[in-house]
Amino acid sequence: MSKPKRHDADTHDLIRVHGARENNLKDVSVEIPKRRLTVFTGVSGSGKSSLVFATIAAESQRLINETYSAFLQGFMPSLGRPEVDHLEGLTTAIIVDQERMGANPRSTVGTATDANAMLRILFSRLGTPHIGSPNAYSFNVPSVKASGAITIEKGGKTKAEKATFNQLGGMCPRCEGMGRVQDFDLAALFDGALSLGEGAITIPGYSNDGWFGRIFSGSGYFDMDKPVGKFNKREMHDLLYREPTKIKVEGINLTYEGLIPKIEKSMLSKDVEAMQPHIRAFVERAVTFTSCPECEGTRLAPEARSSKIKGKNIADVCSMQISDLADWVRDLDEPSVAPLLAGLQHLLDSFADIGLGYLSLDRPAGTLSGGEAQRTKMIRHLGSSLTDVTYVFDEPTIGLHPHDIERMNDLLLRLRDKGNTVLVVEHKPEAIAIADHVVDLGPGAGTAGGTVCYEGDLAGLRASDTVTGRHLDDRAAIKETVRKPTGRLEIRGAAENNLQNVDVDVPLGVLTVVTGVAGSGKSSLIHGSVAGGDGVVSIDQGAIRGSRRSNPATYTGLLDPIRKAFAKANGVKPALFSANSEGACPTCKGAGVIYTDLGVMATVESTCEECEGKRFQAAVLEYTLGGRNIAEVLAMPVDEAERFFSAGDSRVPAAHKILDRLTDVGLGYITLGQPLTTLSGGERQRLKLAVHMGENGGTYVLDEPTTGLHLADVEQLLALLDRLVDSGKSVIVIEHHQAVMAHADWIIDLGPGAGHDGGRIVFEGTPADLVSSRATLTGEHLADYVGA
């Protein structure tokens, strides 16, 4: 019997990429099987994200956007077509990346996942006493009252009647649904001994030379020569609290506003992490936040807190650990809201499935780590009925203990088995092990990468002679001898978040690794009790904020000594050698490219014809240092620049010192002028590490420094940590990577579980003792890792 002919529609089982040239990709062509799990590997900076995110996912999203009308496209972000010759077989791409969830202070885990919306409906149906619609339980909706005359038309006549309008919202009126109130330290806003004319105001950006000086003197509210400390009550109120008031200064209409409302609008409405360092330092100095005394930090009005189901109000259930809340919902037997309870139950169980059962719904979204944020975004896809979708994950194992990685692997396989294509950018061998297909990029990073070194199954990768293949089975050995501590840092009664009055001594002068399952309390212990102390340099996972004009040279402060050296060698001023200042090409204003906005169509980016992308005026490029102009220096990789600034006419010790640190953290391949926006997550964290290594701290706290690091790069990181300890520093690392644990002198293991099942010290000692005892989850996984 002849085999039935395969239907043409079933032949499209590959995603084909031809000639991809995005970022550092060198004409890459690959074929990726659909409805399979494909892992993309390669050293940090080899081009994985450029291929998966900037090419495949970006083109899929652009094509979907083009199906909407031009009117709707006008409201969407305009996406340019990736640099690629041809793409075929694409399906709808859903990106689950590591970007932190929006740090809007009103956003919580509950509001970000729709759990709060479901709970508000539940309380509006079952809560006693009944207080109103779901809005009455929302901390983002204020209560509104109004009264006045309304006009009614009846039988051709109009009649005025008095009416009142009352809409109950759940927002606490005192803190406006924020859960905390702020107090200002007036001593940080002004110097009471000086007058306004003498520059009493000490807020960043306020000076008498600009408009602020004119507004204060022209308002007529103050004597500009009277010391601020001697202002009477009315003058002080006008200075600090006056509502926006129209005034006329020198014939120009302006608005005068008190200092405190102005700070609230211009600074406090922003995420602290997004502020420039000097403004952040001012806010941390001038503003103290305390829990709102009226709502006790629940964000809710008294009415919302008075309505209860089984003795609990909506604030109580949102503060419960999600795994406990799931049990509470399971015990509710209310046929009238059965579909709602089933949906809420499934959502809460998904949190537990994905290893986030230890969170609570009232946890601010901005406080989630990169890994937690990524898994929270995954929740909405787990129960989805969509199939034949391409899911794109960026290192989903980040922030996960080896125990949790097994659960993450199961979730990825479940998505695949529903008939979806799963593309994963990953470094961990445990995650690469579940791949149906592997694409390895390299061989190096930056300009030395961007080619496909291997395509095929896992066995073939292991046998191949690629960097990933050679290092796939690398296992760090337990150190035979460990360093002796030079002192200890005592932590007593730590009770932040889920910590249960922890007492622990952190040894100094050695490499200490703090580990434990996700949510066990590692960050709470170290960031709450160690970071922020005298002589402590803390390097967290927060993203580097920078525009496309920012690059490693500007971020590290490297450009300043370079500009001064160029200026000195040529007898001109340093500002000429900045693409953001006097030396900028006038056509592209120092950007090197010109952006043409085409309305609803994609913005076109073209290299500036005047400066040919060099960003500087032609006259500036005639000035040289050691035979190179400023554009050529910015185009150098770090390794080459380190040699260039180390000797001869171009010797600049201050620049060489910074370049030395960049090489130390393994960033020798990035160019000095590469935009920060093109760096990968691992590269950005190492750039931060290089900057902080220059600070005079005795103790370094690193939060998962292996994030985004290839197996081959982890060796270099361990050597760097050793050098820091050997130079007399104390290094404390929060980490899950077994190679770092094995390399430690001392391990502090928290657990035994997450949330209220964690928060205790379950082991303190050397890695060898942890392996031999196998007393904890970490011990079991570490013993398997080192083959004990």
C-alpha positions in Angstrom: 0.0 0.0 0.0 1.5 3.4 -1.0 2.2 5.9 1.6 -0.3 8.8 1.6 1.3 12.0 0.1 2.3 14.6 2.6 0.1 17.7 2.5 1.9 20.8 1.3 0.8 22.7 4.4 2.7 20.2 6.6 6.0 20.8 4.8 6.7 24.1 6.5 8.4 22.7 9.5 11.5 24.9 9.5 12.3 28.6 10.4 14.9 29.6 7.8 17.2 32.5 8.3 19.4 33.6 5.4 22.1 36.3 5.6 21.6 37.8 9.0 23.9 40.7 9.7 22.3 42.3 12.8 25.0 43.8 15.2 28.1 41.4 14.9 26.4 38.6 12.9 28.4 37.7 9.8 26.0 36.7 7.1 24.5 33.9 9.3 22.2 31.3 7.7 20.5 28.7 9.9 17.5 26.4 9.8 15.6 25.9 13.0 13.1 23.1 13.5 9.5 24.1 14.4 7.7 22.5 17.4 11.0 21.6 19.0 13.1 23.1 21.7 16.2 24.9 20.3 18.9 26.2 22.6 21.3 28.9 21.4 24.7 28.8 23.1 28.0 30.6 22.8 30.2 32.9 24.8 28.8 36.2 26.0 28.7 38.7 23.1 28.9 36.0 20.4 25.7 37.1 18.7 23.0 34.8 20.3 20.6 37.7 21.2 21.3 39.4 17.9 20.1 36.2 16.0 17.2 35.3 18.3 15.8 38.6 19.5 17.0 41.2 17.1 16.4 39.1 13.9 13.8 36.3 14.3 11.6 37.7 17.1 11.9 41.3 15.9 10.8 40.5 12.3 7.9 38.4 13.6 6.7 41.3 15.7 7.2 43.8 12.9 5.1 41.6 10.4 2.3 41.2 13.0 2.2 45.0 13.5 1.9 45.5 9.8 -1.4 43.6 9.8 -3.0 46.5 11.7 -4.3 49.6 10.0 -2.0 52.6 9.5 -4.1 54.5 12.1 -3.4 51.8 14.8 0.3 51.5 13.8 0.7 55.2 14.6 0.2 54.3 18.3 2.6 51.4 18.2 6.4 51.4 18.6 7.8 51.6 15.1 10.1 48.6 14.4 12.8 48.7 11.7 13.4 45.6 9.5 16.3 43.6 10.8 19.5 43.4 8.7 18.8 40.0 7.0 18.4 38.9 3.4 15.5 36.5 3.8 13.4 34.9 6.6 10.7 32.3 6.1 8.6 30.0 8.2 8.1 32.6 11.0 5.3 32.2 13.4 3.9 34.6 16.0 6.8 35.3 18.5 6.1 35.8 22.2 9.1 37.2 24.0 9.7 36.4 27.6 12.8 38.4 28.5 14.8 39.3 31.6 13.8 43.0 31.6 12.8 44.0 35.1 9.0 44.6 35.4 8.1 48.3 35.3 9.1 49.9 38.5 6.0 52.0 38.7 5.4 52.3 42.5 1.8 51.4 42.0 2.6 48.0 40.3 2.5 44.9 42.4 2.8 41.2 41.6 -1.0 41.1 41.9 -1.7 43.9 39.5 0.9 42.6 37.0 -0.7 39.2 36.8 -4.5 40.0 37.0 -4.7 38.2 40.3 -5.8 41.5 42.0 -8.5 42.1 39.4 -10.0 38.7 40.2 -9.8 39.2 43.9 -11.5 42.6 43.7 -14.4 41.0 41.8 -14.5 38.2 44.4 -14.7 40.6 47.3 -17.4 42.8 45.5 -19.6 39.6 45.3 -18.9 37.8 48.6 -17.4 40.5 51.0 -19.4 41.4 54.0 -20.4 44.1 54.5 -21.0 44.8 50.8 -19.4 48.2 50.0 -19.7 48.4 46.2 -18.2 47.5 42.9 -14.6 46.0 42.4 -13.3 49.6 42.2 -14.1 50.0 45.9 -11.3 47.5 46.6 -8.7 49.0 44.2 -5.9 51.1 45.7 -5.5 52.8 42.4 -9.1 54.3 42.3 -9.8 57.3 44.6 -13.2 58.0 46.1 -15.1 60.8 44.3 -17.9 62.9 45.7 -19.8 65.7 44.0 -23.0 67.7 44.5 -24.8 70.4 42.5 -27.7 71.2 40.3 -28.7 69.1 37.3 -31.1 70.1 34.5 -33.9 67.7 33.8 -36.1 68.0 30.6 -39.7 66.8 31.0 -42.7 67.5 28.7 -40.9 70.3 26.9 -40.0 72.0 30.3 -36.6 72.2 32.0 -36.3 71.9 35.7 -33.3 72.2 38.0 -32.9 69.6 40.7 -30.2 69.1 43.3 -28.2 65.9 43.0 -25.3 64.3 44.8 -22.9 61.8 43.3 -20.7 59.4 45.3 -18.3 56.8 43.9 -16.4 54.8 46.4 -12.8 53.9 45.5 -10.3 51.8 47.5 -7.4 54.2 47.5 -6.2 55.3 51.0 -6.7 59.1 50.9 -3.6 59.9 53.0 -0.9 58.0 51.0 -2.9 58.0 47.7 -2.6 54.2 47.4 1.2 54.1 47.7 1.3 52.5 51.2 3.9 54.9 52.4 4.2 58.6 53.1 7.3 60.8 52.7 8.9 63.3 54.9 11.4 65.9 53.7 14.6 66.8 55.6 14.4 70.5 55.1 18.2 70.8 55.9 18.8 69.0 52.6 16.7 71.5 50.6 18.3 74.7 51.7 21.0 76.3 53.9 19.1 78.4 56.5 22.1 80.6 57.2 22.1 81.9 53.6 19.6 84.1 51.7 18.0 83.1 48.4 20.3 85.7 46.7 23.3 83.9 48.1 22.3 80.5 46.8 20.5 79.0 49.9 18.8 76.3 47.9 20.9 73.1 47.7 18.6 71.0 45.4 20.4 69.7 42.2 19.7 71.9 39.2 18.6 75.0 41.2 20.8 78.0 40.7 20.4 81.7 40.8 21.9 82.1 37.4 19.0 80.5 35.5 15.2 80.8 35.5 14.9 79.8 39.1 16.8 82.9 40.3 14.5 85.1 38.1 11.3 83.4 39.3 12.2 83.7 43.0 13.3 87.4 42.7 10.4 88.3 40.4 7.6 86.5 42.4 7.7 89.2 45.1 7.1 86.6 47.8 10.5 86.9 49.4 13.2 89.4 50.4 16.1 87.9 48.4 18.7 89.2 50.9 17.0 87.7 54.1 18.5 84.4 55.4 16.0 81.6 54.8 16.3 80.5 58.4 14.7 83.8 59.5 11.6 83.5 57.1 8.3 84.0 58.8 5.5 81.3 58.6 3.9 82.8 55.4 7.3 83.1 53.6 8.3 79.6 54.5 4.9 78.2 53.3 5.4 80.1 50.0 8.9 78.7 49.6 8.1 75.1 50.3 4.4 74.4 49.7 2.8 77.1 47.5 0.5 75.6 44.8 1.3 76.5 41.2 0.6 80.2 40.7 0.8 82.3 37.5 3.3 85.2 37.8 4.8 87.7 35.4 8.6 88.2 35.4 10.2 90.7 33.1 7.1 90.7 30.9 7.1 86.9 30.6 4.3 84.7 31.9 5.7 82.0 34.2 4.5 79.6 37.0 5.7 79.8 40.5 5.5 76.6 42.6 6.8 75.6 46.1 9.9 73.5 46.3 8.2 70.3 47.7 5.4 69.9 45.1 8.1 70.7 42.4 10.4 67.9 43.7 7.4 65.5 44.0 6.6 66.1 40.3 10.1 66.2 38.9 11.9 63.6 41.0 9.7 61.5 43.2 7.3 60.4 40.4 10.3 58.6 38.7 11.8 55.2 39.5 14.8 55.8 41.8 16.9 53.4 39.7 16.3 55.5 36.6 17.7 58.7 38.1 21.1 60.2 37.5 23.5 59.3 40.4 23.7 62.9 41.8 19.8 63.2 41.8 19.4 59.7 43.4 21.9 60.7 46.1 19.9 63.9 46.8 16.6 62.0 47.0 18.1 59.3 49.3 19.4 62.1 51.5 16.4 64.5 51.5 13.4 62.1 51.6 12.5 59.5 54.1 9.7 57.1 53.4 7.6 55.6 56.3 4.7 53.2 56.2 1.4 55.2 56.0 -0.1 55.5 59.5 -3.7 55.5 58.3 -3.7 52.3 56.1 -0.7 50.7 57.9 1.0 50.2 54.5 -2.0 48.3 52.9 -2.7 51.2 50.4 -6.4 50.7 51.0 -9.2 53.0 52.4 -10.9 52.0 55.7 -14.1 50.8 53.8 -12.1 48.3 51.7 -10.4 46.9 54.8 -13.8 46.5 56.6 -15.2 44.1 54.1 -14.2 40.5 54.7 -14.6 37.0 53.5 -14.1 34.3 56.2 -12.6 36.9 58.5 -10.0 38.2 56.0 -10.1 41.5 54.1 -8.5 42.0 50.6 -5.3 43.4 52.2 -4.9 40.3 54.4 -5.2 37.9 51.4 -2.8 39.9 49.3 -0.1 39.8 52.0 -0.4 36.0 52.3 2.2 33.8 50.7 0.7 32.8 47.3 0.9 29.1 48.1 -1.1 29.7 51.3 -3.5 31.9 49.4 -4.1 29.1 46.9 -5.2 26.8 49.8 -7.5 29.6 51.2 -9.2 30.0 47.8 -9.5 26.2 47.4 -11.5 26.1 50.7 -14.1 28.6 49.4 -17.2 26.8 48.3 -19.4 29.4 46.6 -21.3 28.0 43.5 -22.4 31.6 42.6 -18.8 32.5 41.7 -17.5 29.1 40.7 -15.9 30.1 37.3 -14.1 33.0 39.0 -12.7 30.8 41.8 -11.6 28.2 39.2 -9.7 30.9 37.2 -8.1 32.4 40.3 -7.2 28.9 41.6 -5.4 28.1 38.3 -3.5 31.4 38.3 -2.3 30.9 41.9 -1.4 27.3 41.3 0.7 28.4 38.3 2.8 30.6 40.6 3.6 27.5 42.7 4.3 25.4 39.5 6.8 27.9 38.3 8.6 28.2 41.7 7.1 31.5 42.8 4.7 30.3 45.5 6.8 32.1 48.1 5.9 35.6 46.7 2.9 37.6 48.0 0.5 39.6 45.7 1.3 42.9 47.4 5.0 42.6 46.6 6.0 45.7 44.6 6.8 44.6 41.0 10.0 46.7 40.9 11.6 44.6 43.7 11.5 41.3 41.8 14.8 40.1 40.5 15.4 39.5 36.7 14.7 35.8 37.1 11.5 36.3 39.2 10.2 38.9 36.7 10.8 36.6 33.8 8.9 33.7 35.5 6.1 36.0 36.5 5.7 36.9 32.8 5.7 33.2 32.0 2.6 32.6 34.1 0.2 34.1 31.6 1.5 31.7 28.9 1.3 28.4 30.8 -2.5 28.1 30.6 -2.8 29.6 27.1 -4.7 27.6 24.5 -2.5 29.0 21.7 -0.3 26.5 19.8 2.1 26.9 16.9 3.6 29.9 18.6 7.3 30.7 18.9 8.2 31.3 22.5 11.6 33.1 22.9 13.3 32.9 26.3 16.4 34.9 27.5 18.3 32.7 30.0 15.2 31.5 31.9 17.4 29.8 34.5 18.8 33.1 35.8 18.5 33.4 39.6 17.5 29.7 39.9 19.0 27.2 42.3 19.9 23.8 40.5 16.8 22.4 42.3 14.5 25.0 40.6 16.2 24.6 37.2 14.7 21.1 36.9 11.2 22.6 37.3 11.9 25.3 34.8 13.0 22.6 32.3 9.7 20.8 32.8 7.8 24.1 32.0 9.8 24.6 28.8 9.1 21.1 27.7 5.4 21.5 28.5 5.3 24.5 26.2 7.0 22.6 23.4 4.8 19.5 23.8 1.7 21.7 23.3 2.9 22.2 19.7 5.0 25.3 20.1 8.5 26.3 18.9 10.6 27.2 21.9 13.8 29.2 21.4 16.1 29.6 24.4 19.3 31.6 24.8 21.1 29.8 27.6 24.5 29.0 29.2 23.7 26.5 31.9 24.6 22.8 31.0 21.5 21.6 32.8 19.3 23.7 30.5 21.3 22.9 27.3 20.8 19.1 28.1 17.0 19.2 27.3 17.5 20.7 23.8 16.2 18.9 20.7 18.5 21.1 18.6 21.5 23.3 19.4 22.9 26.3 17.6 26.3 27.4 18.9 27.6 30.8 17.9 31.1 32.1 18.2 33.9 31.3 18.1 34.7 34.5 20.2 32.8 37.6 21.3 32.2 40.9 19.6 34.0 41.1 16.2 35.5 37.7 16.8 32.0 36.1 17.0 28.9 36.2 14.9 29.3 32.9 13.0 27.6 29.6 13.5 30.1 27.1 14.9 27.8 24.2 15.3 24.2 23.1 14.5 22.8 19.7 15.5 21.9 17.6 18.6 23.5 17.6 22.0 25.8 14.6 21.4 27.2 16.3 18.3 27.9 19.5 20.3 29.7 17.5 23.0 31.9 15.9 20.3 32.5 19.1 18.4 35.7 21.2 19.0 33.8 24.4 19.7 34.3 26.5 22.9 30.9 25.4 24.2 31.5 21.7 23.3 34.9 21.7 25.1 33.5 23.3 28.2 30.1 21.5 28.4 31.3 18.9 30.9 33.6 21.2 32.9 33.2 20.7 36.6 35.1 22.9 39.1 36.7 20.8 41.8 36.3 21.5 45.5 39.4 23.4 46.8 41.8 21.3 48.8 42.7 24.1 51.1 40.6 27.1 52.0 41.8 30.5 53.2 41.6 31.4 56.9 39.3 34.4 57.8 40.9 37.6 59.0 37.9 38.6 61.0 34.1 38.4 60.9 31.1 40.5 60.3 28.4 39.8 62.8 24.7 39.8 61.7 22.3 39.6 64.6 18.5 39.3 64.6 18.0 39.8 60.8 14.3 39.8 60.2 13.8 41.6 56.9 11.1 40.0 54.6 11.1 36.3 55.3 14.2 36.1 57.5 13.5 34.5 60.9 15.7 36.4 63.3 18.9 35.1 61.7 22.2 35.3 63.6 25.2 34.6 61.4 28.9 35.5 61.3 30.2 36.3 57.8 34.0 35.6 57.6 36.1 38.5 56.2 39.2 38.2 54.0 37.9 35.2 52.2 35.5 34.3 49.3 32.1 33.6 50.9 29.2 32.3 48.9 25.6 32.8 50.1 23.3 30.3 48.5 19.9 28.6 48.8 16.7 28.1 46.7 15.1 31.1 45.0 13.1 33.0 47.7 15.0 31.6 50.6 16.2 35.0 51.9 19.7 35.4 50.4 19.3 38.9 49.1 17.3 40.0 52.2 20.1 38.9 54.4 23.0 40.4 52.5 21.5 43.5 51.0 19.6 44.2 54.2 22.4 43.7 56.7 25.7 44.0 54.8 25.3 46.2 51.7 25.3 49.9 52.5 27.7 49.6 55.4 31.0 51.5 55.6 33.6 50.3 53.1 31.1 47.9 51.4 30.9 48.1 47.6 27.7 46.5 46.4 27.2 45.4 42.7 23.6 44.4 42.0 21.7 43.1 39.0 20.1 46.5 38.3 20.2 47.5 34.6 22.7 50.1 33.4 20.7 53.2 32.4 22.1 54.8 29.3 21.0 56.2 25.9 22.4 55.2 22.6 24.9 58.1 23.1 26.4 56.3 26.1 29.3 53.9 25.6 31.9 52.1 27.8 34.2 55.1 27.5 31.6 57.5 28.9 30.2 55.1 31.5 33.5 54.2 33.1 34.9 57.8 33.1 37.6 56.6 30.6 36.8 59.4 28.1 37.8 62.2 30.5 41.6 61.4 30.7 41.6 60.6 27.0 40.0 64.0 26.1 42.5 65.8 28.3 45.4 63.9 26.8 44.3 64.8 23.3 43.7 68.5 24.3 47.2 68.7 25.9 48.9 67.1 22.9 47.3 69.5 20.5 47.0 72.7 22.6 43.2 72.9 22.3 40.3 72.5 24.7 39.0 69.0 25.8 35.4 69.8 24.8 36.4 69.4 21.2 36.9 65.6 21.7 33.4 64.9 23.0 30.7 63.9 20.5 28.1 65.3 22.9 29.8 68.7 23.0 31.7 71.1 20.8 33.4 68.5 18.7 30.1 66.9 17.5 29.4 66.7 13.8 26.8 69.4 13.2 24.7 67.3 10.8 24.0 64.3 13.0 24.8 66.2 16.3 27.4 63.6 17.3 25.1 60.5 17.0 26.9 59.1 13.9 23.5 58.2 12.3 20.5 60.2 11.2 17.0 59.0 12.2 14.2 59.7 9.8 10.7 59.4 11.3 8.3 58.2 8.6 5.1 58.5 10.8 3.3 55.1 10.8 6.2 53.4 9.0 9.4 52.2 10.6 11.9 54.9 11.6 14.8 54.7 9.1 18.4 54.9 10.5 21.1 55.9 8.0 24.8 56.6 8.5 25.5 60.3 8.5 27.1 61.3 5.2 29.0 64.3 6.6 31.1 62.4 9.2 30.6 58.9 7.8 29.4 57.7 11.2 32.5 58.9 13.0 30.4 61.4 15.0 33.0 64.2 15.0 33.7 67.3 12.9 36.3 66.9 10.2 38.5 69.5 11.9 38.6 67.6 15.2 39.8 64.4 13.4 42.9 66.2 12.3 44.2 66.3 15.9 46.0 63.1 16.8 47.6 61.4 19.9 50.2 58.8 19.2 49.3 58.9 15.5 45.5 58.1 16.1 42.6 60.5 16.0 39.7 60.4 18.6 37.4 58.4 16.3 40.0 55.8 15.7 40.6 55.5 19.5 36.9 55.0 20.1 36.8 52.3 17.5 39.5 50.3 19.3 38.7 47.2 21.3 39.7 47.4 25.0 42.7 45.1 24.5 44.2 47.2 21.8 43.5 50.5 23.7 45.2 49.1 26.8 48.4 48.6 24.8 48.0 51.9 23.1 47.7 54.0 26.3 50.4 52.1 28.2 53.6 53.5 26.5 55.1 56.0 24.2 53.6 59.4 23.2 50.1 58.0 23.9 50.8 56.9 27.5 47.9 57.9 29.7 48.2 56.2 33.1 44.6 57.2 34.2 43.1 55.7 31.1 45.3 52.6 31.2 44.2 51.9 34.8 40.5 51.8 33.8 41.2 49.7 30.6 43.2 47.2 32.8 40.0 46.7 34.9 37.9 46.2 31.8 40.3 43.5 30.6 40.3 41.9 34.1 36.5 41.4 33.9 36.7 39.8 30.5 35.6 42.7 28.3 38.7 43.0 26.2 36.8 42.5 23.0 34.2 45.4 23.3 35.1 48.7 21.6 35.3 51.9 23.6 32.6 53.6 21.6 30.1 50.8 21.3 26.6 52.0 22.4 25.6 50.6 25.8 22.3 49.7 24.3 24.0 47.0 22.2 25.7 45.2 25.2 24.3 42.0 26.5 23.1 41.5 30.1 26.3 39.7 31.2 28.4 42.4 29.6 26.6 45.2 31.4 27.0 43.6 34.8 30.8 43.1 34.2 31.0 46.7 33.1 29.5 47.7 36.4 32.0 45.4 38.2 34.9 47.1 36.4 33.7 50.5 37.5 33.2 49.5 41.2 36.6 47.7 41.3 38.1 51.2 41.3 36.4 52.1 44.5 38.3 51.8 47.8 36.1 49.3 49.5 37.2 46.6 51.9 34.2 44.3 51.2 32.7 43.5 47.8 29.1 42.2 47.6 28.2 40.6 44.2 24.7 39.5 43.3 24.9 36.6 40.9 27.9 37.7 38.8 27.7 34.6 36.6 24.5 36.0 35.0 24.9 35.8 31.3 28.4 34.2 31.5 29.4 31.3 29.3 31.0 28.2 30.9 34.4 29.4 29.6 33.9 32.9 31.1 33.1 31.5 34.5 36.8 30.4 34.9 37.9 33.9 34.3 35.4 35.3 36.8 36.7 32.8 39.5 40.3 34.0 38.8 39.1 37.6 39.2 37.4 36.9 42.5 40.6 35.1 43.7 42.7 38.2 42.8 40.3 40.4 44.7 40.5 38.2 47.8 44.3 37.8 47.5 44.7 41.6 47.4 43.1 41.8 50.9 39.5 42.3 50.0 36.5 40.4 51.5 34.2 39.0 48.8 30.6 38.0 49.4 28.8 36.4 46.5 25.1 35.6 46.3 25.2 32.8 43.8 23.6 29.5 42.5 26.3 28.4 40.1 27.9 25.3 41.4 31.4 26.2 40.1 31.4 29.3 42.3 30.1 27.3 45.3 32.9 24.7 44.8 35.5 27.5 44.6 34.3 29.2 47.8 36.2 29.3 51.1 33.0 29.4 53.1 29.4 28.7 52.2 26.3 30.1 54.0 23.2 28.1 52.8 19.7 29.5 53.5 16.5 27.5 53.4 15.2 24.9 53.7 12.5 26.1 51.3 11.3 29.5 49.9 9.1 32.2 51.5 8.0 31.3 55.1 9.5 27.8 54.6 12.9 29.5 54.3 14.6 32.4 56.0 16.9 30.2 58.2 20.5 29.2 58.0 20.6 25.5 57.2 24.4 25.2 56.7 27.6 27.2 57.5 31.0 25.8 56.6 33.4 24.8 53.9 32.2 23.4 50.5 33.9 20.1 51.3 31.8 19.7 54.5 28.6 20.6 52.6 29.4 17.9 50.0 30.2 15.2 52.5 27.1 15.9 54.6 24.6 16.3 51.7 22.5 17.8 54.5 20.6 20.3 52.3 19.2 20.6 48.8 22.3 22.7 47.8 24.6 20.0 49.3 22.9 17.2 47.2 23.2 19.2 44.0 26.8 20.3 44.7 27.8 16.7 45.5 26.3 15.5 42.2 28.1 18.3 40.4 31.6 17.6 41.7 31.0 13.8 41.3 31.3 13.1 45.0 
